[in-house]
Amino acid sequence: MDNLLAIILTTVVIATLLNVFFKRYEIPTVIGYIFAGAIISQLFGLTHARHNEALHQLAEFGIVFLMFTIGLEFSVRHLKAMRREVFLFGGLQMVVTGNLFGAFAHEILGIELRSAIIIGFSLALSSTAIVLKMLTERNEIHSGYGRVVLGILLLQDIAVIPILLMLSIFTATERSVADMLLWTTLDAIVLLLVIFFLGRYVLERFLAWTLSSDSEEIFLVAALMIVVGVSYLAHRLGFSYSLGAFLAGMTLAETRFKYRIEADLLTFRDIFLGIFFVTIGMQIEPRILLDHWLLIPTLLVAVMGAKALVIFGLLQTFLQRRTAFKAALALMQVGEFALAIFAIASQNRLIDPQTNQMLIVTVVLSMIITPFVLKHLRPLADWVFSREPETDIPIVSSGYRDHILLLGYGTLGEKLSRELRRRSLPYLIVEHDYKLVEEARKRGEPIILANAAAQSVLEELGAREALAVIVAIENVDKTRMVVDAVTRVAPTVNTVVAVRNDSHRRIIETFPVNHIVNASEILSRAILDEALICPLRSPLAGEKNSGKTS
């Protein structure tokens, strides 16, 4: 235990120092975590064969929470809408790329057929953790190419199941192939039925019951229990933790608790993802790089280049070439699940130790390169397709636009909503208190249960596209956090903040907001016309408006 704490503390120190330095040069934090892992493995002697199991278990939660939050973004309705991206594009990519790499390994490199098949389809997988994290940070997850990338990555995660099944078949000595296929099918049916039953009849009622306790901690623990519980159930039935987490997210995406859960779990996701990338760096062995200093870079270029060409060739048949090009570059690395598959194959002697280490180093290097590629996707696309117009426009998932975002539904928020409704102005309310949300729903108010201080929530609810954002929260500390989030996400949108007293005003004046209004005065016609709806031509507003507009 002491050794584990020493490893974690040293890793945090090194990762923090590296990332502060890297951020000055706009190098992604992913690289800092990977380098920290590589340094730690040498300092503590954590070679690939002697990794600390506790760190790996913690790291797996990073992928679990990432896939859960992605699942929250894509309900069953979204998945149906993305069936072309998931099943057509993703299926073609896996089949063609997997067979190509497998045939090359068997026919050209002389690797035994069973091993070549496992290697080929493992190399066809891309990094869900790095690609989706970068796309989310860059707000491109709903762009044209981002949608394609997400669909293919989802299919790849599903494809891990048949790859692991193939591993079991190739190493089985007692069970027949038909028997394993039958039990895998039955397990899949059980998993889907359990998740469907929980989502339809249990989860929403359970979360509402936990919120009746008026305890943030209880609700958070309940959300964590759902994520980990469904992931564990999937694992026990022979599937990956991440697939279970994704299905859990899709199930909860249909409930009214979606935004609140997403905001509450974002911190956990980022922390565990950092640990995951550290363990990736721990798998780099400098000795292998030195012994094969020419072969490994050649293998790296060949795998990434071939993968990009195959994906581009497949996608450009269906999509704009610019979109296909960006998707191909985003997916040309090899992913984290390949590392797990190589480890299992090596333990079962399907891959010899030296080949296994060369593959691991190649995979990790491809993951290190990926953030730099993703960061420069647009300039690369502009350079290659200089004459092709950009039709790869963002696809907004929430659909909120040209509305007024009202943050808070206390006494003031309720009065403001009535005034906005009287003026026939489009608005959306965000409130964190479950009881207030239920009361508002009974009145027919357009209200979302979520944490307005979470930047992801504001982005999802269209803060950047809003005509105005009104902060009508009674708690001073909460107001400060919400205003900070609003000014970060939508610095140019007309923002109105209601304050209670002079000390409250002085705090809010430190932020670049458009209007700071006394709560007792905000409902007056003059204040609303001048400050609140200044971008609009309200029926009650004069021709002349003052203050900043969005």
N, C-alpha and C positions, 0 to 999 in steps of 0.2 A: 504493500500500500504506500509506504514512504517513497519507494522508487517511482511508483506511478505519479504521485504528487510532484516529485522533483521533475519528472519528464514533462508533465503538464505545465508547471510553472515556467520552466526553461523555454518551452515551446511558445508560450504566450509572450514572454519577453522578446524572444527572437522575432516572432511573427509581427509583433507591434513595431519594433524598430525597423524591420525590413519594409513593412507596408507604409510607414510614415515616409521613409526615404523614397520608395517606389511611387507613391502618390504624387510627389513633386514632379515626376516625369510622366505622370498619367499612366503608369503601369498598373494593371488590375491587381486587386488584393489576392486573387486566386494564386498568382505567381508567388507572392510573398509567403502564403501558407505552404505551397509545395516546396519552396526553397527551405523554409523553416523545418519541414519534415525531413528533408535530405540532410540538413545539418544535425538535427537531433539524432537521426539514426547512426551517424558517425560518432557523435559525442557519447552516446549511451550504448553503442554496440548493438543497436536494434537492426540486425540484418533481416533480410526477407524471411529467413527460416525461423526467426525468433521474435516476431512481432508480438507486442503485448495484446492479448486477446481483448482486454477491457477497452483499449483504445479503438479497436476495430468495431466493437459493439456500439460504442458511442458514435463512431463515425457513420455507421449505417443509418442512424437516426437523421443525419443530414439529408440523405436521399429520401427517407420516409417523409419528412416534413416538406421537402421540396415538391415531391409528387402529390402530397395532400393539398398543398396550396394551388398547384396546377389543376388538380381535380376540382377544387372549389370554383375555378374560373370556367370549367367546362362541364356543364351538367349533361344529362342524357340527351337533352335537346340539342346542345352544342355538338355533342359527339355525332349525332345523326346528321347535323349540318356539315360536319367535317368528314363524312364517310369517304369522300374521294381522296382527301389528303392522307387519312389514316390507312385505309384498306387498299386503295389502288396504288398511290405513290409509295407508301410504306412497304406494302407487299412486294411490289416490283423491285424496290431498292434492296430489300433483304435477300430475295431469291437470286437476283442477278449478281449482286456483289458477293454474296456468300459462295455461290457456285464458282464464280471467277477466281476468287482467292483460294478456294479449296482445290480447284483443278490445277492452279499454278503450283501450289504446295505439293500436290501429289505427282503431277507429270513432270514438272521442271526440277523441283528440289528433291524429289524422291522420297517424300515423307509418306509413311504408311497411310492407307486410305482413311481409316477411322479417325486418326489423328488429324489428317488434312481437312476432313469435313468439319471437325470441331474448331480448328484454327481458322478456317475460311469464314464460317458464320460468326465467330467471335470478332474477327476483324471487321465484319460488316456493321457491327454495333457502333454507335457514336455516343458521345458523352452527354447524357441528360443533365447531369449536375452543372457542368461548366456552361453549356450552350444556353440552357433555360435561365440560369442565373444571370448571364450577361445580357440576354434579350430582355429579361425583366428589368434589370437596372437601366438599360438604354431605352425602355418603354417601346420596344419593337416586337413584343410577343404577339400583338394583334396586327402587325403589318402584313402585307401580302406574303412576303417570303417567310416571316415569322410563323404564320399560320401553317404553311407547308412544312417547315422545320418541326413544329410541334406535332403535327400529324404523323410524320415519319418517326419521330422519337417515341411517340406513344406505341406505335406498332412494334418498334424495336424492343421496348420494354415487355410487350406481350410475347415477342419472339424468344425472349430468354427462357420461357417455359418449355417450348419444344427443344431448344438447344440443351437444356438440362436433362430433358427426357432422353435425348439422343445419348448423352453422357451415361445415363443409367443403363440404356440398352447396350451400349458398347462395353460396359464393365459388368453387366449382369451375369451371374453364374447360375442362379436358381430360378428367378422369375422369368416367364415368357414375355415376349414383346406384346402379344395380344392382351395379356393380363395387365401389364403396366399401362397400356393405352386405355383400357377399360376403367381402371382405377383413377387415372388422371382425369378422364371425362366426368366420372362421377364426382370427384373432388371439385371440379370446376362448377358443376351444377349446384352442389351443396353451397359453395362459396357465394355464388350469385343469388341463390334463394335466400340465404341468411342475410346478406346485405340488403336485398330488396325488402325483406320483411322488417328488418331493423329501420331502414330508411322510411318506410311507409307508415309503420305503426308505433314505433318506439322512440327513435332518436329525438324528434321534434318535441314530443311530450316530455321526454326526460330532461332535455335542456331547459324547457320552460319551467319545469319543476325545480331545477337547480337555481334558476334565476329568482324564483320566489323567495329564496333565502336572503336576498339582498347582499350577497357576498361575491365579490369579484374572484376571490381565490377558488371558491367552490366551482364556479362556472368554468374557470380555466382548467382546473383539475379534471372536470368532466369532459372537456374538449380533448385534453391530452389522453384521457382514458379511451375515448372513442378511436382516436388515431392509432394509438399503440395496440389497442385490442383488435381492431379489424386487421391491422398489419400482421399481428401475431397469428390470427386465425388463418390468414392466407398462407403464411409460412408453414403452419402445421399441416395444411392441406397440400403442401408441396410446391407452392408458388412463391414468388419473391415478395419481400416485405413491401417494396415500393409499389407493386401492382395493387396490393391490398390497400395501401394508403391512398392511391389514386382513386380507387373505387369508393373508398370512404368519403373522399373529398367531393366526388361527383354526387354521392347520395346527399350530403349536407348542402350542396349547392342548390338543391330544390327547396331548402328550408329558409325561414326568415332570419336565421342566425348566421347566414353566410359571411357577411361583412365583419361582424363582430369577432367571429372565430378567426377569420383571416388576419385581422389586425393583432389579435392577442397572441397568435402563434408565430408571427413573423420573426420575432427576436429569437425564439427557439430554433427556427429554421436556419437563420444565419449563423448562429453559434455552432450548431452541429455540422453545418456545411463546412465551416472553417476547420473543424476537427477532421472531417472527411478528406479535405485537400491536404492536410498535414500527413495523414496516413498514406496518401498517394506519393508524396515526396519521400516517405520513409522506404519506399520500394525501389528507389534508385540506388544501384550499387556502382560506385565509381570504377571498381575493378573491371566490371563487364564493359563499361565504356572504353576503358584504356585497352583492354584485350581485343576489342572489336571496333576500334576507332573509325575504320573505313566502312565496314559491313553494316553497322547499325544506322549511320546516316543515310546510306544507300537504301536500306530497307525502309526507313522512315519516309524518304521522298517517294519511293515506289508505291508504298501503301497509300499515303495521303493523295498522291497525284492520281493513281488509278481510281481511287474511290471518288474523288471529285469529278473525274471525267465520266465515270459511269452514271453518277447521280445527275450531272448536267445533261448527259445524253438522254436519259430517261425523261427528265422533267421538261426539257425544252420542246418535247413533242406536244405537251399539254399546256404549257405556260409561256408567258413572255420570257425571252431568253435572259433578260436582265434578272428577273426573279429567280429563274432556274440557276443562274450563275451564283447569286448570293446564297441560295439554299445549299448548293453544292459545296461552297467554301465553308459554310457554317457547319456542315456535317462530315467533313473529310477526315476528322480525327477519329481515333479509336477510343471507345468509352470505358467507364469504370467497371461495367459488368463483365467485360472481357477479362479483366484482371482476376475476378472471382472465378470465372470459368477456367482460365489457365491454371489457377491454383488447384481446383478440383481435379482437372485432367492430369496435372503433374502428380498429385497424390495417388491417383489410380494408374500411374505409369503409362498414360497415353501420350504424354509429351516428356521428353528427356529433360533433365535439369538445366543443361546449358541452353537448349532451345527455349525453354520456359523463361529463363532470365533475359535472354535477348528480346523475346517478345514483350516482356514486362517493361524493359527500359524503352523500347520503341513506342509502346502505348503511352507511357508517362510523358515522353518527349513530345508526342503528338498533342497531348493535353496541354502541355506548357505553351506550345506554339499557338493554340486555338484563340486565347483571349486577344492576342495581337492581331490575328486575322479578322476576328469579329469587329474589333475596334475600327478597322480600316475597310470594311466591306463596301461602303458607299463610294469612297475614292477609287477603289479597285474596279467597281462596276462602272463608274464614270469613265475610267481610263480605257476599259475594254469595249464598252458600248457607248461611246461618246455621242453617236448619232441617234441612239434609241431613246425615245422619251420615257420619262419615269411614270409608269402606271402602277407602281408598287406602293399604293397609298395605304395608310393605316386603316385597319378595320376596327372600329370602336365597338367594344363588347357591350358596354352598358347602354348606349343609345341616348344618354342624357346630353342635351345641347340647348343653348339659348334659354336657360332657365335661371331661376334664383335659388341658390343653395342656402337654406336656413339651418344653421348649426345650433341646435339646442331647442328643446320644446318644454321649457319651464313656463312660468307665468307670462314672461315677456314673449317667448317664442310662440305660445298659443295665441296671444293677441296679434302678433305680427302675421301669423298664418291666416287669421280671419281677415285682416286688412288686405293681404295679398290676394286672397280668394275673392274678396269684394271687388277688387280692381281687375279680376280676371287675368292675373299674371301667372305664368307657369312657374311652379316652385317645387322643391323637394326638400324634405326635412331630414336631418340626421340627428338621432338621439341615442344615448348610451344606456339610458334607464329603461329597463324592460317594461315596467308598469306604465310609464308615460307613453311608451310606444303602443302598448295595448289600448290605452285610452284614446290615443290619436287615431288608431285604426278603426275603432268603433265609431268615430266621428267621420270616417271616410277620408282622413288626411293621407297624402302621399308621403309616407315616412319610412325610413330605413333604420333598423337597429344596427348601430355600428359605432366605432370609436372615431370621432371626428379629428382626433389628434394624430391619427395614422395617415401618413402621406399616401399609402397605397389606396386607402378608402377614398380620399379626396380625388385621386386620379381616376379611380373606377367610376365615381359618381359625376365625372365631368367638370371638375372645378375649373380647369383651364378654359373650357368652352362656355362657362356660365356667364350670364350678363352681370351678375353681382353675387357676392358671398356675404351673408350677414351672420355675425357671431353674436348669439343672444344667450350666452351661458352665464349662469349666476355665480358659479365658483370662480374666484379670481385666478387661482393656480391653473385650473383647467382652461380658463380663457387664454392665459399666456401660452400654454402648450398648443392649443388649437390655432391661435393666431400665428405662431411660429411655423406650424405645418402648412397653413394656408399661404403664407408669404413665400415659402420654399417651393410649393407646387405650382401656385398661380400668382406670380409676382405682379403681373400686369392687369389682373382682373380687379374691377371695382370692389373694394372691400369696406364693409361697415362693421364697426365693433361697438357694442353697447357696454358702457362702463357704469359702475355704481357710485364712485366717488373720485376725488382728486388723486388719491394715492393709486387707485386702479388705473386712472388715466395716465399717470406718469409712467407706469409700467408698460402700457400698451404703446405709448409714444416712442418707445425705443425700437418699434417695428415699423417697416415702411407700409403702413396702411393708408387708405384714402380718406376715411372718415372715422373719427372717434366721437361718439354721440352719447350723451347722458341717457341712461335707460328710461328715465321718466319723461324724456322729450322725444324719443325716437318715433313715437306713434303720431306725433303731430303731422299735419298735412305738409307743412313747409319742409320739415326734416326729411320726410319720405321722398318728396319730389326732388329736393336738392341733392341729398346724399345717397339715398337708397337706390333709386331707379334712374340715375342720371344718364345711363346709356339709352334709356327707352323714351318713347313718346307716349307717356301715360296719359289717359284721358283727363286726369286731374292735374297733370303737370303743365306748367307754362311752356312757352316756346323756348325760354332761356333756361339752361341748366348750368349749374356751377359744380366745381370739383373735378377730379380726374375721372376720365372715362376709361373703359377697358379697351 
